Amino acid sequence: MKILGIGNAIVDVLCKVSDEFLTKNSLTKSTMKLIDENEFKKLLTSLKIEETISGGSVANSIVGLSQLGNHVGFIGKVSDDKFGQKYEDGLKKEKVKYLYKKKQEKIPSGSCLILITPDSERTMCTFLGTAGKINDNDIKEEDIKSAEMVFLEGYLWDEGEPKKAFEKAISHSKKVAMSLSDIFCVERHKPHFMELVKNKLDIIFANEQEILSLIDSKIFQEAISFSKEIKKNVIITRGEKGAISINQDQVVEVDAQLNLKIKDLTGAGDLFAAGYLHGVINQLNIKECLIKGTDLSSKIIQKIGARI
């Protein structure tokens, strides 16, 4: 297996909303907020569902990699319920090897309301459900060792059970890539993320906001200097300014694609990571990896949802 993804197994529920809806429900545009089951149900009552998809950040990347013809797998925790079955079927349909055996859990499968405003920005309200309860027993050592690389998401990082799962995955993997996921995620776990970035990870994906938050800076050049210092491959997406890869002392940039008919920014970062990692495992050079990432993220933002 080329890449094994480990992340939150979340069923995405896509809905179009107005800016007023966000304001009325005290939601901050373009961020991810964790909510409980009651809040999830309450929000859903006033929404029209456009589509449901097997989602989760790393799962989106893994599906992208599968669609590019790579042999990939995924581990994420669901319950044996309607959303759990939907989730498993969705991944199998995309030829992803699903390496988690679901059973009936006390807590239902996780789901995420993806609220798309007229400007194509997405605001997420996530009920983690059983996805957030993944532990080291859910991950088999032999599955980790069978992969050339393990890809993790910052969203999964929480004290307790998920942390043990993370540590087990990192300790048995040949190579580790991780996405910082979200600025609130970085703020919540800054010391832990800094430790991971400096000492445990080989490839790090972040957007400009996330990396600047991690290093407590407002100056982008400082993010480049930091990335050079830690001697890792750090890839930073910058929206309209394109993307940049810092690998040891090598800095490579590509421009964003222009004149795109943007419909929905869901999954832009996830599919960028898929394209870049496709390049890495198929021995493309860094510029080609960045171009592939940009190409995939440009395709995904011109349609609704995080599936090409």
Sine and cosine of phi, psi and omega as CSV:
sin_phi,cos_phi,sin_psi,cos_psi,sin_omega,cos_omega
0.00,0.00,0.70,-0.71,-0.04,-1.00
-0.96,0.26,-0.82,0.58,-0.04,-1.00
-0.69,-0.72,0.71,-0.71,0.11,-0.99
-0.93,-0.37,0.87,-0.50,0.05,-1.00
-1.00,-0.07,0.65,-0.76,0.09,-1.00
-0.79,-0.62,0.85,-0.53,-0.06,-1.00
-0.26,-0.96,-0.10,-1.00,0.05,-1.00
-0.96,0.30,0.84,-0.55,0.07,-1.00
-1.00,0.06,0.98,-0.21,-0.15,-0.99
-0.80,-0.60,0.74,-0.67,0.12,-0.99
-1.00,0.08,0.87,-0.49,0.01,-1.00
-0.99,0.16,0.75,-0.66,0.06,-1.00
-0.89,-0.45,0.96,-0.28,-0.12,-0.99
-1.00,-0.02,0.77,-0.64,-0.01,-1.00
-0.64,-0.77,0.61,-0.79,0.10,-1.00
-1.00,-0.02,0.70,-0.71,-0.01,-1.00
-0.68,-0.74,0.22,-0.98,0.09,-1.00
-1.00,-0.05,0.26,-0.97,0.08,-1.00
-0.89,0.46,-0.54,0.84,0.00,-1.00
-0.89,0.46,-0.59,0.80,0.01,-1.00
-0.87,0.50,-0.67,0.74,0.02,-1.00
-0.89,0.45,-0.74,0.68,-0.02,-1.00
-0.87,0.50,-0.74,0.68,-0.03,-1.00
-0.86,0.51,-0.56,0.83,-0.03,-1.00
-0.98,-0.18,0.28,0.96,0.05,-1.00
0.80,0.60,0.71,0.70,0.01,-1.00
-0.96,-0.28,0.64,-0.77,0.01,-1.00
-1.00,-0.07,0.85,-0.52,-0.07,-1.00
-0.83,0.56,0.62,-0.79,0.09,-1.00
0.95,0.33,0.26,0.97,0.03,-1.00
-0.89,-0.45,0.11,-0.99,0.06,-1.00
-0.90,-0.43,0.79,-0.61,0.01,-1.00
-0.88,-0.48,0.71,-0.71,0.07,-1.00
-0.99,0.10,0.75,-0.66,-0.01,-1.00
-0.77,-0.63,0.28,-0.96,0.04,-1.00
-1.00,-0.06,0.06,-1.00,-0.10,-0.99
-0.88,0.47,-0.63,0.77,-0.01,-1.00
-0.90,0.44,-0.69,0.73,0.00,-1.00
-0.91,0.42,-0.63,0.77,0.03,-1.00
-0.85,0.53,-0.76,0.65,-0.02,-1.00
-0.90,0.43,-0.63,0.78,-0.02,-1.00
-0.90,0.43,-0.72,0.70,0.02,-1.00
-0.89,0.45,-0.66,0.75,-0.07,-1.00
-0.89,0.45,-0.49,0.87,-0.04,-1.00
-0.88,0.48,-0.48,0.88,-0.04,-1.00
-0.97,-0.24,0.35,0.94,-0.06,-1.00
-0.83,-0.56,0.45,-0.89,0.09,-1.00
-0.96,-0.27,0.84,-0.55,-0.04,-1.00
-0.98,0.20,0.81,-0.59,0.04,-1.00
-1.00,0.08,-0.65,0.76,-0.13,-0.99
-0.24,-0.97,0.48,-0.88,0.17,-0.98
-0.84,-0.54,0.68,-0.74,-0.09,-1.00
-0.63,-0.78,0.53,-0.85,0.13,-0.99
-0.94,0.35,0.94,-0.34,-0.10,-0.99
-0.88,-0.48,-0.53,-0.85,-0.18,-0.98
0.98,-0.20,0.64,-0.77,-0.15,-0.99
-0.85,0.53,-0.84,0.54,-0.03,-1.00
-0.91,0.40,-0.59,0.81,0.04,-1.00
-0.86,0.51,-0.65,0.76,0.05,-1.00
-0.87,0.49,-0.68,0.74,0.02,-1.00
-0.90,0.43,-0.68,0.74,-0.04,-1.00
-0.91,0.42,-0.64,0.76,0.06,-1.00
-0.89,0.46,-0.68,0.73,0.05,-1.00
-0.84,0.54,-0.69,0.72,0.02,-1.00
-0.90,0.44,-0.63,0.78,0.03,-1.00
-0.90,0.43,-0.67,0.74,0.01,-1.00
-0.90,0.44,-0.39,0.92,0.07,-1.00
-1.00,0.06,0.08,1.00,0.09,-1.00
1.00,-0.04,0.23,0.97,0.00,-1.00
-1.00,-0.02,0.53,-0.85,0.03,-1.00
-1.00,0.07,0.95,-0.31,-0.13,-0.99
-0.71,-0.70,0.33,-0.94,0.02,-1.00
-0.70,-0.71,0.19,-0.98,-0.02,-1.00
-0.56,-0.83,0.63,-0.77,0.13,-0.99
-0.84,-0.54,0.83,-0.56,0.06,-1.00
-0.36,-0.93,0.59,-0.81,-0.15,-0.99
-1.00,-0.03,0.80,-0.59,0.13,-0.99
-0.77,-0.63,0.24,-0.97,0.11,-0.99
-0.99,-0.12,0.29,-0.96,0.04,-1.00
-0.99,0.13,0.95,0.30,0.00,-1.00
-0.70,-0.72,-0.13,-0.99,-0.09,-1.00
-0.86,0.51,-0.76,0.65,0.01,-1.00
-0.92,0.40,-0.59,0.80,0.01,-1.00
-0.88,0.47,-0.69,0.73,0.02,-1.00
-0.92,0.39,-0.67,0.75,0.02,-1.00
-0.86,0.51,-0.65,0.76,-0.02,-1.00
-0.90,0.44,-0.79,0.61,-0.02,-1.00
-0.87,0.50,-0.71,0.70,0.01,-1.00
-0.87,0.50,-0.65,0.76,-0.02,-1.00
-0.87,0.48,-0.66,0.75,0.00,-1.00
-0.95,0.31,-0.68,0.73,-0.02,-1.00
-0.88,0.47,-0.59,0.81,0.03,-1.00
-0.87,0.49,-0.51,0.86,-0.01,-1.00
-1.00,-0.03,0.21,0.98,0.04,-1.00
0.88,0.47,0.54,0.84,0.10,-1.00
-1.00,-0.09,0.72,-0.69,0.04,-1.00
-0.97,0.22,0.92,-0.38,-0.04,-1.00
-1.00,-0.05,0.92,-0.39,-0.17,-0.98
-0.97,-0.24,0.54,0.84,0.08,-1.00
-0.81,-0.59,0.76,-0.65,0.00,-1.00
-0.99,-0.11,0.94,-0.35,-0.10,-1.00
-0.98,0.22,0.48,-0.88,0.10,-1.00
-0.59,-0.81,0.17,-0.99,-0.01,-1.00
-0.93,0.37,0.86,-0.50,0.00,-1.00
-0.95,-0.31,0.31,-0.95,0.05,-1.00
-0.91,0.41,-0.54,0.84,-0.08,-1.00
-0.96,-0.29,0.64,-0.77,0.00,-1.00
-0.93,0.37,0.21,-0.98,0.05,-1.00
-0.88,0.48,0.45,-0.89,-0.03,-1.00
-0.97,0.25,0.49,-0.87,0.06,-1.00
-0.55,-0.84,0.43,-0.90,-0.06,-1.00
-0.73,-0.68,0.85,-0.53,0.11,-0.99
-0.98,0.17,0.88,-0.48,0.06,-1.00
-0.97,-0.26,0.95,-0.32,-0.10,-1.00
-0.99,-0.14,0.90,-0.43,-0.09,-1.00
-0.97,-0.25,0.88,-0.47,-0.01,-1.00
-1.00,0.03,0.24,-0.97,-0.05,-1.00
-0.84,0.55,-0.41,0.91,0.02,-1.00
-0.99,0.11,0.15,0.99,0.04,-1.00
0.97,0.24,0.00,1.00,0.07,-1.00
-0.95,0.32,0.47,-0.88,0.04,-1.00
-0.86,-0.51,0.68,-0.74,0.01,-1.00
-0.87,-0.49,0.79,-0.61,-0.14,-0.99
-0.92,-0.38,0.69,-0.72,0.10,-0.99
-0.87,-0.49,0.94,-0.35,-0.16,-0.99
-0.95,-0.32,0.83,-0.56,0.21,-0.98
-0.99,-0.17,0.97,-0.25,-0.12,-0.99
-0.90,0.43,-0.52,0.86,-0.02,-1.00
0.81,0.59,-0.65,-0.76,-0.05,-1.00
-0.97,0.25,-0.25,0.97,0.03,-1.00
-0.84,0.54,-0.60,0.80,-0.03,-1.00
-0.98,0.20,0.03,1.00,-0.02,-1.00
-0.96,-0.27,0.24,0.97,-0.01,-1.00
-0.87,0.50,0.66,-0.75,0.00,-1.00
-0.71,-0.70,0.02,-1.00,-0.10,-1.00
-0.89,0.45,-0.43,0.90,0.03,-1.00
-0.95,0.32,-0.31,0.95,0.00,-1.00
-0.99,0.15,-0.14,0.99,-0.07,-1.00
-0.88,-0.47,0.83,-0.55,-0.01,-1.00
-1.00,-0.03,0.74,-0.67,-0.01,-1.00
-0.81,0.59,-0.66,0.75,-0.06,-1.00
-0.92,0.39,-0.49,0.87,0.05,-1.00
-0.92,0.38,-0.66,0.75,0.02,-1.00
-0.89,0.46,-0.73,0.68,-0.07,-1.00
-0.93,0.38,-0.39,0.92,-0.04,-1.00
-0.98,0.18,-0.17,0.99,-0.04,-1.00
-0.99,-0.17,0.58,-0.81,0.06,-1.00
-0.95,0.32,-0.47,0.88,-0.01,-1.00
-0.49,-0.87,0.54,-0.84,0.10,-0.99
-0.93,-0.36,0.69,-0.72,0.00,-1.00
-0.88,-0.47,0.86,-0.52,-0.09,-1.00
-0.89,-0.45,0.32,-0.95,0.06,-1.00
-0.87,-0.50,0.61,-0.80,0.04,-1.00
-0.87,0.50,-0.51,0.86,0.02,-1.00
-0.82,0.58,-0.50,0.87,-0.09,-1.00
-0.98,0.22,-0.30,0.96,-0.14,-0.99
-0.96,0.28,0.93,-0.38,0.12,-0.99
-0.53,-0.85,0.47,-0.88,0.01,-1.00
-0.85,0.53,0.47,-0.88,0.05,-1.00
1.00,-0.02,-0.68,-0.73,-0.17,-0.99
-0.83,0.56,-0.80,0.60,-0.02,-1.00
-0.86,0.51,-0.55,0.84,-0.01,-1.00
-0.88,0.47,-0.64,0.77,0.02,-1.00
-0.91,0.41,-0.61,0.79,0.04,-1.00
-0.89,0.46,-0.69,0.72,0.04,-1.00
-0.84,0.54,-0.77,0.63,-0.07,-1.00
-0.89,0.45,-0.63,0.78,0.04,-1.00
-0.89,0.46,-0.71,0.70,-0.01,-1.00
-0.87,0.50,-0.73,0.69,-0.04,-1.00
-0.91,0.42,-0.67,0.75,-0.09,-1.00
-0.92,0.38,-0.42,0.91,-0.04,-1.00
-0.96,-0.28,0.03,1.00,-0.10,-1.00
-1.00,-0.03,0.44,-0.90,0.03,-1.00
-0.98,0.21,-0.60,0.80,-0.04,-1.00
-0.47,-0.88,0.64,-0.77,-0.06,-1.00
-0.82,-0.57,0.79,-0.61,0.14,-0.99
-0.91,-0.41,0.51,-0.86,0.03,-1.00
-0.51,-0.86,0.56,-0.83,0.11,-0.99
-0.98,-0.22,0.69,-0.73,0.02,-1.00
-0.95,0.30,-0.26,0.96,0.21,-0.98
0.98,0.22,-0.81,0.59,-0.22,-0.98
-0.21,-0.98,0.59,-0.80,-0.07,-1.00
-0.88,0.47,-0.60,0.80,0.03,-1.00
-0.91,0.41,-0.58,0.81,0.05,-1.00
-0.88,0.48,-0.71,0.70,0.01,-1.00
-0.89,0.45,-0.71,0.71,-0.01,-1.00
-0.88,0.47,-0.66,0.76,-0.03,-1.00
-0.92,0.39,-0.59,0.81,-0.16,-0.99
-0.85,-0.53,0.50,0.86,-0.17,-0.99
-0.79,0.61,-0.78,0.63,-0.02,-1.00
-0.88,0.48,-0.63,0.78,0.00,-1.00
-0.92,0.39,-0.69,0.73,-0.01,-1.00
-0.90,0.44,-0.64,0.77,0.00,-1.00
-0.89,0.46,-0.66,0.75,0.04,-1.00
-0.88,0.47,-0.70,0.72,0.03,-1.00
-0.89,0.46,-0.76,0.65,-0.06,-1.00
-0.87,0.49,-0.69,0.73,-0.05,-1.00
-0.97,0.25,-0.60,0.80,-0.22,-0.98
-0.86,-0.50,-0.28,0.96,-0.15,-0.99
-0.88,-0.48,-0.42,0.91,-0.14,-0.99
-0.98,-0.19,0.45,-0.89,0.06,-1.00
-0.98,-0.21,-0.61,0.79,-0.03,-1.00
-0.78,-0.63,0.77,-0.64,-0.04,-1.00
-0.82,-0.57,0.79,-0.62,0.09,-1.00
-0.96,-0.29,0.72,-0.70,0.05,-1.00
-0.46,-0.89,0.41,-0.91,0.23,-0.97
-1.00,-0.07,0.08,-1.00,-0.11,-0.99
-0.87,0.50,-0.69,0.72,0.01,-1.00
-0.85,0.53,-0.71,0.70,-0.09,-1.00
-0.91,0.41,-0.71,0.70,-0.04,-1.00
-0.93,0.36,-0.60,0.80,0.02,-1.00
-0.93,0.37,-0.59,0.81,0.07,-1.00
-0.90,0.44,-0.68,0.73,-0.02,-1.00
-0.85,0.52,-0.66,0.75,-0.07,-1.00
-0.99,-0.13,0.15,0.99,-0.01,-1.00
0.79,0.61,0.81,0.59,-0.02,-1.00
-0.67,-0.74,0.29,-0.96,0.11,-0.99
-0.88,-0.47,0.04,1.00,-0.10,-0.99
-0.95,-0.32,0.88,-0.48,-0.11,-0.99
-0.88,0.47,-0.59,0.81,0.00,-1.00
-0.85,0.53,-0.52,0.86,0.01,-1.00
-0.93,0.36,-0.50,0.87,0.07,-1.00
-0.92,0.39,-0.62,0.79,0.03,-1.00
-0.92,0.39,-0.70,0.71,0.01,-1.00
-0.88,0.48,-0.70,0.71,0.03,-1.00
-0.86,0.51,-0.72,0.70,-0.04,-1.00
-0.89,0.46,-0.61,0.79,0.05,-1.00
-0.91,0.41,-0.67,0.74,-0.04,-1.00
-0.87,0.50,-0.64,0.77,-0.12,-0.99
-0.99,0.14,-0.14,0.99,0.09,-1.00
0.85,0.52,0.65,0.76,0.07,-1.00
-0.88,-0.48,0.08,-1.00,0.14,-0.99
-1.00,-0.08,0.96,-0.28,0.00,-1.00
-0.95,-0.31,0.81,-0.58,-0.01,-1.00
-0.90,-0.43,0.83,-0.56,-0.07,-1.00
-0.88,-0.48,0.83,-0.55,0.08,-1.00
-1.00,-0.06,0.63,-0.78,-0.14,-0.99
-0.77,-0.64,0.47,0.88,0.02,-1.00
0.86,0.51,-0.83,-0.56,-0.04,-1.00
-0.91,0.42,-0.31,0.95,-0.01,-1.00
-1.00,0.05,0.03,1.00,0.04,-1.00
1.00,-0.02,-0.51,-0.86,-0.05,-1.00
-0.60,-0.80,0.41,-0.91,-0.06,-1.00
-0.66,-0.75,0.64,-0.77,0.06,-1.00
-0.87,-0.49,0.79,-0.62,0.08,-1.00
-0.92,-0.40,0.91,-0.42,-0.03,-1.00
-0.80,-0.60,0.96,-0.29,-0.16,-0.99
0.85,0.53,-0.89,-0.46,0.00,-1.00
-0.98,-0.18,-0.03,1.00,-0.05,-1.00
-1.00,0.09,0.83,-0.56,0.01,-1.00
-0.89,-0.46,0.85,-0.53,-0.02,-1.00
-0.81,-0.59,0.70,-0.71,-0.01,-1.00
-0.84,-0.55,0.51,-0.86,0.20,-0.98
-0.75,-0.67,0.47,-0.88,0.02,-1.00
-0.99,0.15,0.38,-0.92,0.13,-0.99
-0.96,0.28,0.45,-0.89,0.09,-1.00
-0.97,0.25,0.57,-0.82,-0.09,-1.00
-0.97,-0.23,0.22,-0.98,0.09,-1.00
0.81,0.58,0.68,0.73,0.03,-1.00
-1.00,-0.01,0.59,-0.81,0.07,-1.00
-1.00,0.00,1.00,0.08,-0.14,-0.99
-0.96,0.27,0.79,-0.61,0.02,-1.00
-0.92,-0.39,-0.53,0.85,-0.16,-0.99
-0.24,-0.97,0.83,-0.56,-0.04,-1.00
-1.00,0.03,0.11,0.99,0.05,-1.00
-0.84,0.54,0.76,-0.65,0.15,-0.99
0.99,0.14,0.03,1.00,-0.02,-1.00
-0.86,0.52,-0.75,0.66,0.01,-1.00
-0.92,0.39,-0.61,0.80,-0.01,-1.00
-0.90,0.45,-0.69,0.73,-0.04,-1.00
-0.98,0.22,-0.47,0.88,0.13,-0.99
-0.88,0.48,-0.73,0.69,0.01,-1.00
-0.87,0.49,-0.64,0.77,0.02,-1.00
-0.86,0.51,-0.74,0.68,-0.01,-1.00
-0.89,0.45,-0.69,0.72,-0.01,-1.00
-0.90,0.43,-0.72,0.69,-0.02,-1.00
-0.92,0.38,-0.53,0.85,0.11,-0.99
-0.84,0.54,-0.69,0.73,0.03,-1.00
-0.89,0.46,-0.70,0.72,-0.02,-1.00
-0.87,0.49,-0.75,0.67,-0.09,-1.00
-0.98,0.22,-0.23,0.97,0.06,-1.00
-0.95,-0.32,0.39,0.92,0.11,-0.99
0.83,0.55,0.58,0.81,0.12,-0.99
-0.99,0.16,0.36,-0.93,0.06,-1.00
-0.98,0.20,0.17,-0.99,-0.14,-0.99
-0.88,0.48,-0.66,0.75,0.03,-1.00
-0.86,0.51,-0.70,0.71,0.00,-1.00
-0.90,0.43,-0.61,0.79,0.06,-1.00
-0.88,0.48,-0.72,0.70,0.01,-1.00
-0.90,0.45,-0.65,0.76,0.00,-1.00
-0.90,0.43,-0.67,0.75,0.01,-1.00
-0.90,0.44,-0.67,0.74,0.05,-1.00
-0.88,0.48,-0.72,0.70,0.00,-1.00
-0.89,0.45,-0.65,0.76,-0.01,-1.00
-0.88,0.48,-0.73,0.68,-0.01,-1.00
-0.92,0.40,-0.69,0.73,-0.02,-1.00
-0.93,0.38,-0.54,0.84,0.04,-1.00
-0.92,0.39,-0.59,0.80,0.03,-1.00
-0.92,0.40,-0.69,0.72,-0.15,-0.99
-0.94,0.35,-0.54,0.84,-0.05,-1.00
-0.97,0.23,-0.11,0.99,0.03,-1.00
-0.99,-0.11,0.16,0.99,0.11,-0.99
-0.64,-0.77,0.25,-0.97,0.02,-1.00
-0.99,0.17,0.73,-0.68,0.07,-1.00
0.99,-0.16,0.02,-1.00,-0.09,-1.00
-0.91,-0.40,0.50,0.87,0.03,-1.00
-0.82,-0.57,0.79,-0.62,-0.01,-1.00
-0.94,0.33,0.00,0.00,0.00,0.00
